């Protein structure tokens, strides 16, 4: 084989591999952004459930009822 053919094949291989790596990095970045968005959503849901369970706790409900009868 001629050395020019080998250089051409190696150049094409490097270009294809570089393209694949760039596409994979883009896909990983997109997945990480999506996971971050989901984590923020889960955090907001957790805070809402925590505040609702605090509001519905028996001690708080009884103290609010007692406060109503005191007035």
PDB file of N, CA, C and O in Angstrom:
ATOM      1  N   UNK A   1       0.842  -1.185   0.000  1.00  0.00           N
ATOM      2  CA  UNK A   1       0.000   0.000   0.000  1.00  0.00           C
ATOM      3  C   UNK A   1       0.884   1.243   0.000  1.00  0.00           C
ATOM      4  O   UNK A   1       2.005   1.254   0.508  1.00  0.00           O
ATOM      5  N   UNK A   2       0.348   2.230  -0.563  1.00  0.00           N
ATOM      6  CA  UNK A   2       1.063   3.480  -0.628  1.00  0.00           C
ATOM      7  C   UNK A   2       0.880   4.238   0.682  1.00  0.00           C
ATOM      8  O   UNK A   2      -0.153   4.110   1.338  1.00  0.00           O
ATOM      9  N   UNK A   3       1.877   5.021   1.060  1.00  0.00           N
ATOM     10  CA  UNK A   3       1.823   5.762   2.325  1.00  0.00           C
ATOM     11  C   UNK A   3       0.727   6.827   2.286  1.00  0.00           C
ATOM     12  O   UNK A   3       0.155   7.155   3.325  1.00  0.00           O
ATOM     13  N   UNK A   4       0.428   7.370   1.110  1.00  0.00           N
ATOM     14  CA  UNK A   4      -0.632   8.379   0.993  1.00  0.00           C
ATOM     15  C   UNK A   4      -2.001   7.787   1.319  1.00  0.00           C
ATOM     16  O   UNK A   4      -2.839   8.456   1.924  1.00  0.00           O
ATOM     17  N   UNK A   5      -2.228   6.554   0.928  1.00  0.00           N
ATOM     18  CA  UNK A   5      -3.498   5.891   1.223  1.00  0.00           C
ATOM     19  C   UNK A   5      -3.638   5.683   2.727  1.00  0.00           C
ATOM     20  O   UNK A   5      -4.713   5.886   3.291  1.00  0.00           O
ATOM     21  N   UNK A   6      -2.549   5.278   3.369  1.00  0.00           N
ATOM     22  CA  UNK A   6      -2.589   5.083   4.819  1.00  0.00           C
ATOM     23  C   UNK A   6      -2.861   6.404   5.552  1.00  0.00           C
ATOM     24  O   UNK A   6      -3.654   6.444   6.492  1.00  0.00           O
ATOM     25  N   UNK A   7      -2.213   7.461   5.125  1.00  0.00           N
ATOM     26  CA  UNK A   7      -2.424   8.769   5.754  1.00  0.00           C
ATOM     27  C   UNK A   7      -3.866   9.213   5.552  1.00  0.00           C
ATOM     28  O   UNK A   7      -4.476   9.752   6.476  1.00  0.00           O
ATOM     29  N   UNK A   8      -4.411   9.002   4.385  1.00  0.00           N
ATOM     30  CA  UNK A   8      -5.799   9.367   4.101  1.00  0.00           C
ATOM     31  C   UNK A   8      -6.757   8.556   4.972  1.00  0.00           C
ATOM     32  O   UNK A   8      -7.697   9.113   5.539  1.00  0.00           O
ATOM     33  N   UNK A   9      -6.531   7.254   5.082  1.00  0.00           N
ATOM     34  CA  UNK A   9      -7.399   6.406   5.915  1.00  0.00           C
ATOM     35  C   UNK A   9      -7.304   6.794   7.390  1.00  0.00           C
ATOM     36  O   UNK A   9      -8.316   6.834   8.089  1.00  0.00           O
ATOM     37  N   UNK A  10      -6.096   7.080   7.860  1.00  0.00           N
ATOM     38  CA  UNK A  10      -5.940   7.511   9.248  1.00  0.00           C
ATOM     39  C   UNK A  10      -6.619   8.862   9.492  1.00  0.00           C
ATOM     40  O   UNK A  10      -7.219   9.073  10.546  1.00  0.00           O
ATOM     41  N   UNK A  11      -6.529   9.767   8.532  1.00  0.00           N
ATOM     42  CA  UNK A  11      -7.182  11.067   8.668  1.00  0.00           C
ATOM     43  C   UNK A  11      -8.700  10.901   8.745  1.00  0.00           C
ATOM     44  O   UNK A  11      -9.357  11.525   9.578  1.00  0.00           O
ATOM     45  N   UNK A  12      -9.240  10.070   7.887  1.00  0.00           N
ATOM     46  CA  UNK A  12     -10.681   9.819   7.901  1.00  0.00           C
ATOM     47  C   UNK A  12     -11.094   9.171   9.222  1.00  0.00           C
ATOM     48  O   UNK A  12     -12.136   9.515   9.779  1.00  0.00           O
ATOM     49  N   UNK A  13     -10.297   8.249   9.722  1.00  0.00           N
ATOM     50  CA  UNK A  13     -10.598   7.593  10.996  1.00  0.00           C
ATOM     51  C   UNK A  13     -10.587   8.595  12.145  1.00  0.00           C
ATOM     52  O   UNK A  13     -11.468   8.565  13.004  1.00  0.00           O
ATOM     53  N   UNK A  14      -9.605   9.473  12.166  1.00  0.00           N
ATOM     54  CA  UNK A  14      -9.519  10.479  13.227  1.00  0.00           C
ATOM     55  C   UNK A  14     -10.705  11.434  13.159  1.00  0.00           C
ATOM     56  O   UNK A  14     -11.252  11.811  14.196  1.00  0.00           O
ATOM     57  N   UNK A  15     -11.105  11.826  11.970  1.00  0.00           N
ATOM     58  CA  UNK A  15     -12.254  12.728  11.817  1.00  0.00           C
ATOM     59  C   UNK A  15     -13.528  12.048  12.304  1.00  0.00           C
ATOM     60  O   UNK A  15     -14.328  12.671  13.003  1.00  0.00           O
ATOM     61  N   UNK A  16     -13.730  10.791  11.950  1.00  0.00           N
ATOM     62  CA  UNK A  16     -14.923  10.068  12.383  1.00  0.00           C
ATOM     63  C   UNK A  16     -14.926   9.899  13.901  1.00  0.00           C
ATOM     64  O   UNK A  16     -15.955  10.104  14.544  1.00  0.00           O
ATOM     65  N   UNK A  17     -13.797   9.531  14.469  1.00  0.00           N
ATOM     66  CA  UNK A  17     -13.733   9.355  15.922  1.00  0.00           C
ATOM     67  C   UNK A  17     -13.941  10.679  16.658  1.00  0.00           C
ATOM     68  O   UNK A  17     -14.588  10.710  17.705  1.00  0.00           O
ATOM     69  N   UNK A  18     -13.399  11.764  16.120  1.00  0.00           N
ATOM     70  CA  UNK A  18     -13.595  13.076  16.744  1.00  0.00           C
ATOM     71  C   UNK A  18     -15.070  13.461  16.721  1.00  0.00           C
ATOM     72  O   UNK A  18     -15.594  13.993  17.701  1.00  0.00           O
ATOM     73  N   UNK A  19     -15.726  13.197  15.619  1.00  0.00           N
ATOM     74  CA  UNK A  19     -17.154  13.494  15.510  1.00  0.00           C
ATOM     75  C   UNK A  19     -17.962  12.669  16.500  1.00  0.00           C
ATOM     76  O   UNK A  19     -18.870  13.187  17.150  1.00  0.00           O
ATOM     77  N   UNK A  20     -17.638  11.400  16.613  1.00  0.00           N
ATOM     78  CA  UNK A  20     -18.350  10.528  17.557  1.00  0.00           C
ATOM     79  C   UNK A  20     -18.137  11.011  18.987  1.00  0.00           C
ATOM     80  O   UNK A  20     -19.086  11.031  19.770  1.00  0.00           O
ATOM     81  N   UNK A  21     -16.928  11.396  19.342  1.00  0.00           N
ATOM     82  CA  UNK A  21     -16.643  11.876  20.697  1.00  0.00           C
ATOM     83  C   UNK A  21     -17.411  13.164  20.985  1.00  0.00           C
ATOM     84  O   UNK A  21     -17.954  13.326  22.078  1.00  0.00           O
ATOM     85  N   UNK A  22     -17.463  14.074  20.026  1.00  0.00           N
ATOM     86  CA  UNK A  22     -18.193  15.330  20.227  1.00  0.00           C
ATOM     87  C   UNK A  22     -19.689  15.059  20.404  1.00  0.00           C
ATOM     88  O   UNK A  22     -20.338  15.678  21.247  1.00  0.00           O
ATOM     89  N   UNK A  23     -20.233  14.137  19.612  1.00  0.00           N
ATOM     90  CA  UNK A  23     -21.653  13.789  19.739  1.00  0.00           C
ATOM     91  C   UNK A  23     -21.929  13.145  21.096  1.00  0.00           C
ATOM     92  O   UNK A  23     -22.938  13.450  21.731  1.00  0.00           O
ATOM     93  N   UNK A  24     -21.046  12.262  21.541  1.00  0.00           N
ATOM     94  CA  UNK A  24     -21.231  11.616  22.840  1.00  0.00           C
ATOM     95  C   UNK A  24     -21.137  12.623  23.982  1.00  0.00           C
ATOM     96  O   UNK A  24     -21.906  12.540  24.940  1.00  0.00           O
ATOM     97  N   UNK A  25     -20.212  13.570  23.895  1.00  0.00           N
ATOM     98  CA  UNK A  25     -20.115  14.608  24.927  1.00  0.00           C
ATOM     99  C   UNK A  25     -21.373  15.474  24.961  1.00  0.00           C
ATOM    100  O   UNK A  25     -21.840  15.859  26.033  1.00  0.00           O
ATOM    101  N   UNK A  26     -21.907  15.771  23.802  1.00  0.00           N
ATOM    102  CA  UNK A  26     -23.163  16.529  23.743  1.00  0.00           C
ATOM    103  C   UNK A  26     -24.317  15.753  24.365  1.00  0.00           C
ATOM    104  O   UNK A  26     -25.149  16.323  25.070  1.00  0.00           O
ATOM    105  N   UNK A  27     -24.363  14.452  24.100  1.00  0.00           N
ATOM    106  CA  UNK A  27     -25.423  13.625  24.671  1.00  0.00           C
ATOM    107  C   UNK A  27     -25.294  13.533  26.183  1.00  0.00           C
ATOM    108  O   UNK A  27     -26.296  13.581  26.896  1.00  0.00           O
ATOM    109  N   UNK A  28     -24.068  13.401  26.675  1.00  0.00           N
ATOM    110  CA  UNK A  28     -23.852  13.348  28.132  1.00  0.00           C
ATOM    111  C   UNK A  28     -24.250  14.673  28.769  1.00  0.00           C
ATOM    112  O   UNK A  28     -24.855  14.685  29.840  1.00  0.00           O
ATOM    113  N   UNK A  29     -23.923  15.774  28.133  1.00  0.00           N
ATOM    114  CA  UNK A  29     -24.305  17.088  28.670  1.00  0.00           C
ATOM    115  C   UNK A  29     -25.823  17.231  28.705  1.00  0.00           C
ATOM    116  O   UNK A  29     -26.374  17.750  29.675  1.00  0.00           O
ATOM    117  N   UNK A  30     -26.501  16.775  27.654  1.00  0.00           N
ATOM    118  CA  UNK A  30     -27.965  16.865  27.621  1.00  0.00           C
ATOM    119  C   UNK A  30     -28.589  16.012  28.719  1.00  0.00           C
ATOM    120  O   UNK A  30     -29.558  16.430  29.353  1.00  0.00           O
ATOM    121  N   UNK A  31     -28.045  14.827  28.946  1.00  0.00           N
ATOM    122  CA  UNK A  31     -28.569  13.947  30.002  1.00  0.00           C
ATOM    123  C   UNK A  31     -28.334  14.566  31.377  1.00  0.00           C
ATOM    124  O   UNK A  31     -29.209  14.506  32.241  1.00  0.00           O
ATOM    125  N   UNK A  32     -27.167  15.156  31.585  1.00  0.00           N
ATOM    126  CA  UNK A  32     -26.884  15.787  32.877  1.00  0.00           C
ATOM    127  C   UNK A  32     -27.803  16.981  33.127  1.00  0.00           C
ATOM    128  O   UNK A  32     -28.244  17.195  34.256  1.00  0.00           O
ATOM    129  N   UNK A  33     -28.089  17.747  32.100  1.00  0.00           N
ATOM    130  CA  UNK A  33     -29.009  18.880  32.251  1.00  0.00           C
ATOM    131  C   UNK A  33     -30.404  18.377  32.597  1.00  0.00           C
ATOM    132  O   UNK A  33     -31.084  18.953  33.447  1.00  0.00           O
ATOM    133  N   UNK A  34     -30.829  17.301  31.938  1.00  0.00           N
ATOM    134  CA  UNK A  34     -32.153  16.725  32.216  1.00  0.00           C
ATOM    135  C   UNK A  34     -32.226  16.183  33.640  1.00  0.00           C
ATOM    136  O   UNK A  34     -33.231  16.374  34.324  1.00  0.00           O
ATOM    137  N   UNK A  35     -31.171  15.509  34.091  1.00  0.00           N
ATOM    138  CA  UNK A  35     -31.140  14.973  35.456  1.00  0.00           C
ATOM    139  C   UNK A  35     -31.168  16.111  36.469  1.00  0.00           C
ATOM    140  O   UNK A  35     -31.830  16.000  37.500  1.00  0.00           O
ATOM    141  N   UNK A  36     -30.458  17.205  36.189  1.00  0.00           N
ATOM    142  CA  UNK A  36     -30.460  18.362  37.089  1.00  0.00           C
ATOM    143  C   UNK A  36     -31.857  18.961  37.185  1.00  0.00           C
ATOM    144  O   UNK A  36     -32.299  19.332  38.272  1.00  0.00           O
ATOM    145  N   UNK A  37     -32.550  19.057  36.064  1.00  0.00           N
ATOM    146  CA  UNK A  37     -33.914  19.592  36.063  1.00  0.00           C
ATOM    147  C   UNK A  37     -34.847  18.691  36.873  1.00  0.00           C
ATOM    148  O   UNK A  37     -35.688  19.183  37.624  1.00  0.00           O
ATOM    149  N   UNK A  38     -34.700  17.382  36.723  1.00  0.00           N
ATOM    150  CA  UNK A  38     -35.525  16.438  37.479  1.00  0.00           C
ATOM    151  C   UNK A  38     -35.215  16.532  38.968  1.00  0.00           C
ATOM    152  O   UNK A  38     -36.124  16.471  39.796  1.00  0.00           O
ATOM    153  N   UNK A  39     -33.939  16.680  39.313  1.00  0.00           N
ATOM    154  CA  UNK A  39     -33.554  16.791  40.728  1.00  0.00           C
ATOM    155  C   UNK A  39     -34.140  18.051  41.356  1.00  0.00           C
ATOM    156  O   UNK A  39     -34.577  18.022  42.507  1.00  0.00           O
ATOM    157  N   UNK A  40     -34.153  19.145  40.621  1.00  0.00           N
ATOM    158  CA  UNK A  40     -34.755  20.378  41.142  1.00  0.00           C
ATOM    159  C   UNK A  40     -36.256  20.203  41.345  1.00  0.00           C
ATOM    160  O   UNK A  40     -36.823  20.700  42.318  1.00  0.00           O
ATOM    161  N   UNK A  41     -36.889  19.497  40.424  1.00  0.00           N
ATOM    162  CA  UNK A  41     -38.318  19.241  40.545  1.00  0.00           C
ATOM    163  C   UNK A  41     -38.613  18.363  41.763  1.00  0.00           C
ATOM    164  O   UNK A  41     -39.569  18.612  42.497  1.00  0.00           O
ATOM    165  N   UNK A  42     -37.794  17.346  41.969  1.00  0.00           N
ATOM    166  CA  UNK A  42     -37.967  16.466  43.127  1.00  0.00           C
ATOM    167  C   UNK A  42     -37.740  17.232  44.418  1.00  0.00           C
ATOM    168  O   UNK A  42     -38.431  16.997  45.410  1.00  0.00           O
ATOM    169  N   UNK A  43     -36.780  18.144  44.415  1.00  0.00           N
ATOM    170  CA  UNK A  43     -36.525  18.956  45.606  1.00  0.00           C
ATOM    171  C   UNK A  43     -37.730  19.832  45.938  1.00  0.00           C
ATOM    172  O   UNK A  43     -38.106  19.957  47.104  1.00  0.00           O
ATOM    173  N   UNK A  44     -38.335  20.435  44.919  1.00  0.00           N
ATOM    174  CA  UNK A  44     -39.520  21.269  45.147  1.00  0.00           C
ATOM    175  C   UNK A  44     -40.677  20.427  45.679  1.00  0.00           C
ATOM    176  O   UNK A  44     -41.400  20.861  46.576  1.00  0.00           O
ATOM    177  N   UNK A  45     -40.852  19.233  45.133  1.00  0.00           N
ATOM    178  CA  UNK A  45     -41.920  18.344  45.603  1.00  0.00           C
ATOM    179  C   UNK A  45     -41.669  17.935  47.043  1.00  0.00           C
ATOM    180  O   UNK A  45     -42.599  17.895  47.848  1.00  0.00           O
ATOM    181  N   UNK A  46     -40.430  17.633  47.371  1.00  0.00           N
ATOM    182  CA  UNK A  46     -40.090  17.236  48.735  1.00  0.00           C
ATOM    183  C   UNK A  46     -40.379  18.361  49.719  1.00  0.00           C
ATOM    184  O   UNK A  46     -40.903  18.121  50.806  1.00  0.00           O
ATOM    185  N   UNK A  47     -40.039  19.582  49.338  1.00  0.00           N
ATOM    186  CA  UNK A  47     -40.311  20.720  50.223  1.00  0.00           C
ATOM    187  C   UNK A  47     -41.811  20.931  50.398  1.00  0.00           C
ATOM    188  O   UNK A  47     -42.263  21.255  51.497  1.00  0.00           O
ATOM    189  N   UNK A  48     -42.588  20.751  49.332  1.00  0.00           N
ATOM    190  CA  UNK A  48     -44.039  20.900  49.437  1.00  0.00           C
ATOM    191  C   UNK A  48     -44.641  19.830  50.340  1.00  0.00           C
ATOM    192  O   UNK A  48     -45.523  20.127  51.145  1.00  0.00           O
ATOM    193  N   UNK A  49     -44.177  18.596  50.215  1.00  0.00           N
ATOM    194  CA  UNK A  49     -44.686  17.511  51.061  1.00  0.00           C
ATOM    195  C   UNK A  49     -44.295  17.751  52.510  1.00  0.00           C
ATOM    196  O   UNK A  49     -45.084  17.498  53.421  1.00  0.00           O
ATOM    197  N   UNK A  50     -43.076  18.241  52.725  1.00  0.00           N
ATOM    198  CA  UNK A  50     -42.635  18.500  54.095  1.00  0.00           C
ATOM    199  C   UNK A  50     -43.467  19.611  54.733  1.00  0.00           C
ATOM    200  O   UNK A  50     -43.849  19.505  55.899  1.00  0.00           O
ATOM    201  N   UNK A  51     -43.749  20.669  53.983  1.00  0.00           N
ATOM    202  CA  UNK A  51     -44.552  21.750  54.558  1.00  0.00           C
ATOM    203  C   UNK A  51     -45.994  21.310  54.764  1.00  0.00           C
ATOM    204  O   UNK A  51     -46.634  21.736  55.725  1.00  0.00           O
ATOM    205  N   UNK A  52     -46.517  20.464  53.879  1.00  0.00           N
ATOM    206  CA  UNK A  52     -47.885  19.963  54.058  1.00  0.00           C
ATOM    207  C   UNK A  52     -47.971  19.037  55.255  1.00  0.00           C
ATOM    208  O   UNK A  52     -48.927  19.107  56.027  1.00  0.00           O
ATOM    209  N   UNK A  53     -46.979  18.166  55.418  1.00  0.00           N
ATOM    210  CA  UNK A  53     -47.011  17.259  56.569  1.00  0.00           C
ATOM    211  C   UNK A  53     -46.805  18.022  57.876  1.00  0.00           C
ATOM    212  O   UNK A  53     -47.332  17.628  58.917  1.00  0.00           O
ATOM    213  N   UNK A  54     -46.041  19.112  57.823  1.00  0.00           N
ATOM    214  CA  UNK A  54     -45.885  19.953  59.013  1.00  0.00           C
ATOM    215  C   UNK A  54     -47.203  20.642  59.340  1.00  0.00           C
ATOM    216  O   UNK A  54     -47.584  20.740  60.506  1.00  0.00           O
ATOM    217  N   UNK A  55     -47.894  21.115  58.316  1.00  0.00           N
ATOM    218  CA  UNK A  55     -49.152  21.812  58.527  1.00  0.00           C
ATOM    219  C   UNK A  55     -50.226  20.852  59.038  1.00  0.00           C
ATOM    220  O   UNK A  55     -51.105  21.248  59.804  1.00  0.00           O
ATOM    221  N   UNK A  56     -50.151  19.578  58.608  1.00  0.00           N
ATOM    222  CA  UNK A  56     -51.161  18.597  59.003  1.00  0.00           C
ATOM    223  C   UNK A  56     -50.757  17.768  60.218  1.00  0.00           C
ATOM    224  O   UNK A  56     -51.439  16.801  60.559  1.00  0.00           O
ATOM    225  N   UNK A  57     -49.673  18.126  60.867  1.00  0.00           N
ATOM    226  CA  UNK A  57     -49.239  17.340  62.020  1.00  0.00           C
ATOM    227  C   UNK A  57     -50.277  17.443  63.144  1.00  0.00           C
ATOM    228  O   UNK A  57     -50.907  18.489  63.303  1.00  0.00           O
ATOM    229  N   UNK A  58     -50.459  16.386  63.915  1.00  0.00           N
ATOM    230  CA  UNK A  58     -51.477  16.390  64.969  1.00  0.00           C
ATOM    231  C   UNK A  58     -51.244  17.479  66.014  1.00  0.00           C
ATOM    232  O   UNK A  58     -52.196  18.088  66.500  1.00  0.00           O
ATOM    233  N   UNK A  59     -50.001  17.721  66.353  1.00  0.00           N
ATOM    234  CA  UNK A  59     -49.714  18.729  67.371  1.00  0.00           C
ATOM    235  C   UNK A  59     -50.130  20.116  66.878  1.00  0.00           C
ATOM    236  O   UNK A  59     -50.731  20.884  67.630  1.00  0.00           O
ATOM    237  N   UNK A  60     -49.824  20.432  65.658  1.00  0.00           N
ATOM    238  CA  UNK A  60     -50.177  21.741  65.114  1.00  0.00           C
ATOM    239  C   UNK A  60     -51.696  21.859  64.957  1.00  0.00           C
ATOM    240  O   UNK A  60     -52.272  22.910  65.239  1.00  0.00           O
ATOM    241  N   UNK A  61     -52.345  20.773  64.506  1.00  0.00           N
ATOM    242  CA  UNK A  61     -53.800  20.811  64.353  1.00  0.00           C
ATOM    243  C   UNK A  61     -54.473  21.018  65.705  1.00  0.00           C
ATOM    244  O   UNK A  61     -55.402  21.820  65.807  1.00  0.00           O
ATOM    245  N   UNK A  62     -54.029  20.316  66.743  1.00  0.00           N
ATOM    246  CA  UNK A  62     -54.621  20.472  68.079  1.00  0.00           C
ATOM    247  C   UNK A  62     -54.372  21.871  68.637  1.00  0.00           C
ATOM    248  O   UNK A  62     -55.257  22.452  69.266  1.00  0.00           O
ATOM    249  N   UNK A  63     -53.196  22.409  68.418  1.00  0.00           N
ATOM    250  CA  UNK A  63     -52.915  23.749  68.932  1.00  0.00           C
ATOM    251  C   UNK A  63     -53.760  24.793  68.218  1.00  0.00           C
ATOM    252  O   UNK A  63     -54.190  25.765  68.839  1.00  0.00           O
ATOM    253  N   UNK A  64     -54.008  24.611  66.916  1.00  0.00           N
ATOM    254  CA  UNK A  64     -54.873  25.538  66.189  1.00  0.00           C
ATOM    255  C   UNK A  64     -56.319  25.430  66.670  1.00  0.00           C
ATOM    256  O   UNK A  64     -57.009  26.442  66.797  1.00  0.00           O
ATOM    257  N   UNK A  65     -56.774  24.215  66.935  1.00  0.00           N
ATOM    258  CA  UNK A  65     -58.135  24.032  67.443  1.00  0.00           C
ATOM    259  C   UNK A  65     -58.264  24.654  68.829  1.00  0.00           C
ATOM    260  O   UNK A  65     -59.250  25.332  69.118  1.00  0.00           O
ATOM    261  N   UNK A  66     -57.283  24.428  69.675  1.00  0.00           N
ATOM    262  CA  UNK A  66     -57.311  25.007  71.017  1.00  0.00           C
ATOM    263  C   UNK A  66     -57.281  26.528  70.944  1.00  0.00           C
ATOM    264  O   UNK A  66     -57.948  27.203  71.728  1.00  0.00           O
ATOM    265  N   UNK A  67     -56.512  27.067  70.009  1.00  0.00           N
ATOM    266  CA  UNK A  67     -56.434  28.520  69.844  1.00  0.00           C
ATOM    267  C   UNK A  67     -57.791  29.088  69.402  1.00  0.00           C
ATOM    268  O   UNK A  67     -58.171  30.187  69.808  1.00  0.00           O
ATOM    269  N   UNK A  68     -58.518  28.330  68.566  1.00  0.00           N
ATOM    270  CA  UNK A  68     -59.838  28.790  68.141  1.00  0.00           C
ATOM    271  C   UNK A  68     -60.817  28.865  69.316  1.00  0.00           C
ATOM    272  O   UNK A  68     -61.608  29.803  69.406  1.00  0.00           O
ATOM    273  N   UNK A  69     -60.763  27.876  70.218  1.00  0.00           N
ATOM    274  CA  UNK A  69     -61.689  27.870  71.349  1.00  0.00           C
ATOM    275  C   UNK A  69     -61.324  28.894  72.403  1.00  0.00           C
ATOM    276  O   UNK A  69     -62.187  29.321  73.170  1.00  0.00           O
ATOM    277  N   UNK A  70     -60.061  29.297  72.459  1.00  0.00           N
ATOM    278  CA  UNK A  70     -59.639  30.299  73.427  1.00  0.00           C
ATOM    279  C   UNK A  70     -60.147  31.682  73.072  1.00  0.00           C
ATOM    280  O   UNK A  70     -60.366  32.515  73.952  1.00  0.00           O
ATOM    281  N   UNK A  71     -60.334  31.924  71.793  1.00  0.00           N
ATOM    282  CA  UNK A  71     -60.746  33.265  71.356  1.00  0.00           C
ATOM    283  C   UNK A  71     -62.149  33.557  71.667  1.00  0.00           C
ATOM    284  O   UNK A  71     -62.636  34.645  71.360  1.00  0.00           O
TER     285      UNK A  71
END
